[in-house]
Amino acid sequence: MIHTTGGGLIQDQVAAGIRADVERLCALGDRNLGTKRNRAATDYVTKRLREARVDVESIEFEVPAWCFRGASVRTADIELEVHPGPFSTTIAGKGPLVVVRRAEELSAVDTPGAVLLLCDEIATTQFTPRDYPFYGDPEHAAILDALEAAHPLAVLAATDKSAMTGAMSPFPLIEEVRFSVSSAYMTAEQGTELARRAGEVTSVSIDSEVRPSSGSQPYGRRIGTSEGRIVVSAHIDSKPGTPGAIDNASGVAVMLAAAGLLGEAASSCTIEFVPYNGEDHALAPGEVAWLAANEDLSDVKLAVNIDGSGLPGAPSAYSLYDVDEETTAVIDSLSANHASVAEGPQWPAGDHMIFAMRGIPAVAVTSTDFEAVSGEYAHTPEDVPEILDYELLADTARFIAAVIATMYASQSNG
């Protein structure tokens, strides 16, 4: 009997290799950018790509590293242990508690040095950072501007879950490097309890800082016999505090397996393997560094990105963006030969959007049960190697390799 989850035996060599890569990456702990763990992850994947006979280079970049220890909030009769906000500065002080439930209420806040508690309507969705490189949200930017203009001692947020932050509960409402006010977040229940003390003097202690650090963006290439390239990617970084198995060590391992399956046979296109280092970071620095070195993407014939695949009982889902009819037919036909792969709906997140937003043909590979991936595991300590189906991931790698190999053959014969 073949066991494909947990520590059981795997007889399929591709599946066994994928599990070994996932376990090695997750054993590092979280792969948050700016840490030694992230650097070790990029070094490991670089080594694995070279073992697959891929020429690898890397781009170095600067990145702020967030270091945190803890946070607490105290009034006369309660003390709450809460979470330091990402990239928050250290603060220890006190001020009157002001509760803000809707964005419209911010214009009436005129209490410099207050402790602002954001809850209910204003705290349902994470604010898009004003310095996020790929898109912005004017309403969120206006809220962040107004919060800074109020000159509070600190901004606290009471949150539950948000589609943009995976299964984290609570989630950080503010995740912006240049936000100038110290911040923290807590559960909705803690927020309800604290909000009853509106107007009371509230002490806030946040032990958190941002330090300069660096990161590496590897990319590997097998040079083809003619112009054009195919890019296969999966993000290597993770949020703090999660091993990041399905988000996204599994995607990186499938990318590595596809590189091995494709071998060194001559191909018409150059194939590039990119473990993007920044999808889970507020500045996406690895993607930005790679794009700076790839200003002209007109030679990219197809981009394939893997993110969030591998839940047992949930085939990998592929969705297409600006893909022509001929390539669509090839992909649809090949999927029929892979029981662990099915067509799924488009989703406007992930590194495939680097290409889709530019009108470049792209394929996103995730899970048909993306709701479970996002709502139960992503960005949490529960995202561990034991939740994955490695035979499913091996079949996904074979599907991706078959799509690329078939496209090479059709181009070479053309």
C-alpha positions in Angstrom: 0.0 0.0 0.0 1.2 3.5 -0.9 0.8 6.2 1.7 1.1 9.7 0.4 0.5 11.8 3.5 2.2 12.1 6.8 5.3 9.9 7.3 4.1 6.8 5.4 5.9 5.1 2.6 5.8 6.6 -0.9 6.8 4.3 -3.8 6.5 6.8 -6.6 9.9 8.5 -7.0 8.5 11.8 -8.1 6.1 11.9 -5.2 8.9 10.9 -2.8 11.1 13.7 -4.1 8.3 16.2 -3.7 7.8 15.2 -0.2 11.5 15.4 0.6 11.6 18.9 -0.8 8.5 20.0 1.1 9.8 18.6 4.4 13.2 20.1 4.0 11.7 23.6 3.3 9.2 23.3 6.2 11.9 22.1 8.6 13.5 25.5 8.3 10.5 27.1 10.1 8.8 30.0 8.5 10.5 31.5 5.4 9.7 35.1 6.1 11.8 37.5 4.1 14.8 39.0 5.7 15.5 36.0 7.9 18.3 33.4 7.8 15.6 30.8 7.3 14.5 32.5 4.1 18.1 32.7 2.9 18.5 29.0 3.7 15.4 28.2 1.6 16.7 30.0 -1.4 20.1 28.4 -1.1 18.4 24.9 -0.9 16.2 25.5 -4.0 19.2 26.9 -5.9 21.1 23.7 -5.1 18.1 21.5 -6.2 17.8 23.4 -9.5 21.5 22.9 -10.2 21.1 19.2 -9.4 18.4 19.2 -12.2 21.0 20.6 -14.6 19.5 24.1 -14.6 21.8 27.1 -14.8 21.0 29.3 -11.8 21.7 33.0 -11.1 20.4 35.2 -8.4 19.5 38.9 -7.8 20.3 40.4 -4.4 17.9 43.0 -2.9 17.5 44.9 0.3 14.4 44.2 2.4 13.2 45.3 5.8 13.2 42.4 8.4 10.5 42.5 11.0 11.6 41.4 14.5 8.9 41.1 17.2 8.4 39.6 20.6 5.1 40.5 22.0 2.4 43.1 22.8 -0.1 43.9 25.5 -3.0 46.3 26.2 -4.1 47.2 29.7 -6.8 49.3 31.3 -7.7 49.7 35.0 -9.4 46.3 35.2 -8.2 44.2 32.2 -4.9 43.2 30.6 -4.9 41.6 27.1 -2.0 39.8 25.4 -2.3 40.8 21.7 -0.2 40.6 18.5 2.4 43.2 17.4 1.4 44.6 14.0 3.7 43.7 11.1 6.5 46.3 10.8 5.4 48.1 13.9 7.8 50.2 15.9 8.2 49.7 19.6 6.0 51.7 21.9 5.2 51.9 25.6 2.7 54.5 26.7 -0.8 55.3 27.6 -3.7 57.5 26.4 -7.5 57.6 26.2 -9.2 54.8 24.3 -11.1 56.0 21.2 -13.2 53.4 19.4 -13.6 53.7 15.6 -16.1 51.4 13.9 -16.5 53.0 10.5 -14.1 54.8 8.2 -16.4 57.9 8.3 -15.8 58.3 12.0 -12.1 59.0 11.5 -12.7 62.6 10.5 -14.1 63.3 13.9 -11.1 61.9 15.8 -9.3 64.9 17.4 -7.4 63.4 20.3 -3.6 63.3 19.6 -1.9 60.7 21.7 -5.1 58.5 22.0 -5.2 54.8 21.6 -7.4 54.1 18.6 -9.3 50.8 18.5 -10.6 49.9 15.0 -13.3 47.3 15.1 -16.5 46.1 13.3 -17.0 47.5 9.8 -13.6 49.2 9.4 -11.8 46.1 10.5 -13.3 43.5 8.1 -10.6 43.5 5.4 -6.9 44.0 5.5 -5.8 47.4 4.2 -3.8 47.3 1.0 -0.4 48.8 1.7 0.1 52.2 0.1 3.5 51.1 -1.2 2.4 47.7 -2.6 4.0 47.6 -6.1 1.2 46.0 -8.2 -2.0 47.7 -7.2 -3.5 50.1 -4.7 -6.8 50.8 -3.0 -7.7 54.5 -2.8 -10.2 53.9 0.1 -7.6 52.0 2.1 -4.9 54.7 1.4 -7.3 57.4 2.6 -7.9 55.4 5.9 -4.2 55.0 6.4 -3.6 58.7 5.7 -6.3 59.6 8.2 -4.9 57.4 10.9 -1.5 59.0 10.6 -3.0 62.5 10.5 -4.8 61.8 13.9 -1.4 61.4 15.6 -2.5 58.6 17.9 -0.2 56.8 20.4 -1.0 53.5 18.7 -3.6 51.9 16.5 -5.2 48.6 17.6 -7.4 46.5 15.4 -9.9 43.8 16.4 -10.3 41.3 13.5 -11.6 37.9 12.7 -10.8 36.5 9.2 -10.3 38.1 5.8 -10.0 36.5 2.3 -6.8 38.3 1.7 -5.0 36.9 4.8 -5.8 33.2 4.5 -6.9 31.3 7.6 -5.3 33.8 10.1 -7.7 34.7 12.9 -7.2 37.3 14.0 -5.4 38.9 11.1 -3.2 42.1 11.0 -5.3 44.9 9.7 -2.3 47.0 8.8 0.8 45.5 7.2 2.7 48.4 5.7 6.4 49.0 6.1 6.1 52.8 6.1 3.1 53.2 8.3 4.3 55.6 10.9 2.2 54.7 13.9 2.8 51.7 16.2 0.1 49.0 15.7 -1.2 45.8 17.1 -4.1 43.5 16.5 -6.3 41.2 18.6 -9.3 38.9 18.3 -12.8 40.3 17.8 -13.8 39.0 21.2 -10.9 40.9 22.8 -11.9 44.0 20.8 -15.5 43.8 22.1 -14.2 43.6 25.7 -11.8 46.5 25.2 -14.4 48.7 23.4 -16.5 48.7 26.6 -13.7 50.8 28.2 -14.0 53.6 25.6 -12.7 56.9 27.1 -10.6 55.1 29.8 -6.9 55.5 30.0 -5.3 52.6 28.2 -1.7 51.4 28.3 -0.1 49.9 25.3 3.2 48.0 25.1 4.5 46.8 21.7 7.9 45.1 21.4 8.6 45.2 17.7 11.1 46.7 15.3 12.2 46.8 11.7 15.8 46.2 10.8 17.6 46.4 7.4 18.3 43.0 5.8 18.6 41.4 2.4 17.2 38.7 0.3 17.9 36.7 -2.8 15.8 36.1 -5.9 17.1 33.0 -7.7 16.1 32.0 -11.2 17.2 29.1 -13.3 17.2 28.7 -17.1 17.6 26.0 -19.7 18.4 27.8 -22.9 16.3 26.8 -25.9 17.2 26.4 -29.5 15.1 29.4 -30.7 13.7 32.6 -29.3 11.0 32.8 -26.6 10.7 31.3 -23.1 8.3 29.7 -20.8 8.4 30.7 -17.1 7.5 28.2 -14.4 7.2 29.7 -10.9 6.1 29.2 -7.3 6.7 31.5 -4.4 9.2 30.3 -1.9 8.6 32.7 1.0 5.9 32.4 3.8 4.2 34.5 6.4 5.8 34.6 9.9 4.8 31.8 12.2 3.8 29.2 9.5 5.8 26.3 8.1 4.1 27.1 4.8 3.6 23.6 3.4 0.7 24.1 1.0 1.5 27.9 0.9 3.8 27.3 -0.8 6.5 24.7 -0.3 4.3 22.3 -2.3 4.3 24.7 -5.3 8.1 25.0 -5.1 8.5 21.2 -4.9 6.2 20.7 -7.9 8.3 23.3 -9.9 11.5 21.4 -9.0 9.9 18.1 -10.0 8.8 19.5 -13.3 12.4 20.6 -13.9 13.5 17.1 -13.3 10.8 15.5 -15.5 11.6 17.8 -18.4 15.2 16.7 -18.3 17.9 18.1 -20.6 16.3 17.4 -23.9 16.7 20.2 -26.5 13.7 22.4 -26.7 12.6 25.3 -28.9 11.9 27.7 -26.0 14.1 28.6 -23.1 12.5 27.4 -19.9 12.9 29.5 -16.8 12.3 28.3 -13.2 11.6 31.1 -10.8 11.0 30.6 -7.0 9.6 34.1 -6.4 10.7 35.5 -3.1 8.1 37.9 -1.9 4.5 36.9 -2.6 3.7 36.9 1.1 5.6 40.1 1.8 4.1 43.6 1.7 6.7 44.9 -0.7 7.0 41.8 -3.0 10.7 42.6 -3.3 11.8 39.4 -5.1 9.1 39.9 -7.8 10.1 43.5 -8.1 13.8 42.6 -8.5 13.0 40.0 -11.1 10.8 42.4 -13.1 13.5 45.0 -13.0 15.9 42.6 -14.6 13.1 41.5 -17.1 11.6 44.8 -18.3 10.8 43.2 -21.6 8.5 40.2 -21.2 7.4 40.1 -24.8 9.4 36.9 -25.3 7.4 35.0 -22.7 5.2 32.5 -24.5 3.5 31.1 -21.4 3.8 31.5 -17.6 2.8 28.7 -15.3 2.5 29.5 -11.5 1.9 26.9 -8.8 0.4 28.0 -5.5 -1.7 26.2 -3.0 -1.9 22.7 -4.5 -1.9 19.3 -2.7 -5.0 18.9 -0.5 -6.1 15.2 -0.4 -9.3 14.7 -2.3 -9.0 18.0 -4.1 -7.5 17.8 -7.6 -5.1 20.6 -8.7 -7.1 23.3 -10.5 -5.8 25.2 -13.5 -7.1 28.5 -14.8 -6.1 30.3 -18.0 -5.4 34.0 -18.7 -5.0 35.3 -22.3 -4.2 31.8 -23.5 -4.9 31.2 -27.2 -7.2 28.6 -28.5 -4.5 26.2 -29.6 -2.7 26.2 -26.3 -6.0 25.9 -24.4 -6.8 22.8 -26.5 -3.5 21.3 -25.6 -3.9 22.0 -21.9 -7.5 20.7 -21.8 -6.6 17.6 -23.7 -3.6 16.8 -21.4 -5.7 17.4 -18.3 -7.9 14.5 -19.3 -4.9 12.2 -18.9 -4.2 13.4 -15.3 -6.8 12.4 -12.7 -5.4 14.9 -10.2 -5.9 17.9 -12.4 -9.1 19.7 -13.4 -10.0 23.1 -14.8 -11.0 25.7 -12.2 -12.1 29.3 -11.9 -9.8 32.2 -12.3 -8.5 33.9 -9.2 -6.9 37.3 -9.2 -4.1 36.7 -6.7 -0.7 35.0 -6.9 2.3 35.5 -9.0 0.6 34.5 -12.3 -0.9 38.0 -12.1 2.5 39.5 -12.9 2.0 38.2 -16.4 -1.8 38.2 -16.6 -1.9 42.0 -15.8 0.4 42.5 -18.8 -1.7 40.4 -21.2 0.9 37.6 -21.3 -0.5 34.1 -21.5 -0.5 32.5 -18.0 -1.7 29.4 -16.2 -2.4 29.4 -12.5 -2.3 26.0 -10.7 -3.9 25.8 -7.3 -6.4 23.5 -5.6 -10.0 22.8 -6.5 -10.7 23.3 -2.8 -9.1 26.7 -2.7 -11.6 27.6 0.0 -10.2 25.0 2.4 -6.6 26.0 1.5 -7.3 29.6 2.2 -9.8 29.2 5.1 -8.2 26.4 7.1 -4.5 26.3 6.5 -2.9 29.2 4.7 -0.7 31.5 6.9 -1.3 29.3 10.0 0.9 26.9 12.1 -1.4 24.1 10.8 0.0 24.4 7.3 2.4 21.4 7.8 3.7 18.7 5.4 1.3 16.1 6.8 -1.7 17.7 5.2 -0.5 17.1 1.7 -1.2 14.3 -0.9 2.2 13.7 -2.6 0.9 11.5 -5.3 -1.5 14.2 -6.3 1.4 16.7 -6.4 3.4 14.2 -8.5 0.6 14.0 -11.0 0.4 17.8 -11.1 4.2 18.0 -11.8 3.7 15.5 -14.7 0.9 17.5 -16.1 2.9 20.7 -16.1 5.9 19.0 -17.7 3.6 17.4 -20.3 2.1 20.8 -21.2 5.6 22.3 -21.7 7.0 19.3 -23.5 4.0 19.2 -25.9 4.3 22.9 -26.6 8.0 22.5 -27.4 7.3 19.7 -29.8 4.5 21.6 -31.6 6.8 24.6 -31.9 9.7 22.6 -33.1 7.6 20.8 -35.7 6.1 24.1 -36.9 
